[in-house]
Amino acid sequence: AGPPEDLVTKKETSRFGVVAWNKPSSLNGILYGYSLRILNDSRCIREVLWKCIDCPGAFP
């Protein structure tokens, strides 16, 4: 799939923020979910996975 579209980030505090996006317009297959990586100096400090619950073929 292509990258998410209309990506918006908003830092609320030093420990909290909001991230929003839309599905990619070009899927090129089945969209199972999303992966968000939080980096500090190019080092991954947290990875969050979201399952796509309203997508055809999503994980059970």
C-alpha positions in Angstrom: 0.0 0.0 0.0 1.0 3.6 -0.4 1.7 5.9 2.5 -1.2 7.3 4.6 -2.6 10.5 3.2 -3.4 13.8 4.9 -1.1 13.1 7.8 -1.5 15.6 10.7 0.5 15.7 13.9 -0.1 17.9 16.9 2.2 18.0 19.9 0.1 18.7 23.0 2.8 18.3 25.7 6.3 16.8 25.9 4.7 13.4 26.6 1.4 13.5 24.6 0.5 14.2 21.0 -2.2 13.5 18.4 -1.6 11.8 15.0 -4.4 11.5 12.4 -4.4 10.2 8.8 -6.5 8.8 6.0 -6.2 5.5 4.2 -3.8 5.6 1.2 -5.6 6.2 -2.1 -3.5 3.4 -3.7 -3.7 0.2 -1.7 -2.1 -2.3 -4.2 -3.5 -5.1 -2.1 -5.1 -5.6 1.3 -4.6 -3.1 4.1 -4.2 -4.9 7.4 -3.2 -2.1 9.6 -0.7 0.7 10.4 2.6 0.9 12.2 3.7 4.1 13.9 7.3 4.4 15.0 8.4 7.1 17.4 12.1 8.1 16.9 14.6 9.9 18.9 17.8 10.8 17.0 16.9 8.2 14.4 16.5 5.5 17.1 13.2 3.8 17.5 12.0 4.2 21.1 8.4 3.0 20.6 6.4 1.2 17.9 2.6 1.1 18.0 0.6 -1.2 15.7 -3.0 -0.7 14.8 -5.2 -3.3 13.2 -7.5 -2.1 10.5 -10.9 -3.3 11.8 -13.1 -1.8 9.0 -10.9 -3.0 6.1 -11.8 -6.0 3.9 -9.4 -8.9 4.8 -8.4 -7.3 8.2 -6.9 -9.5 10.9 -9.5 -11.4 12.9 
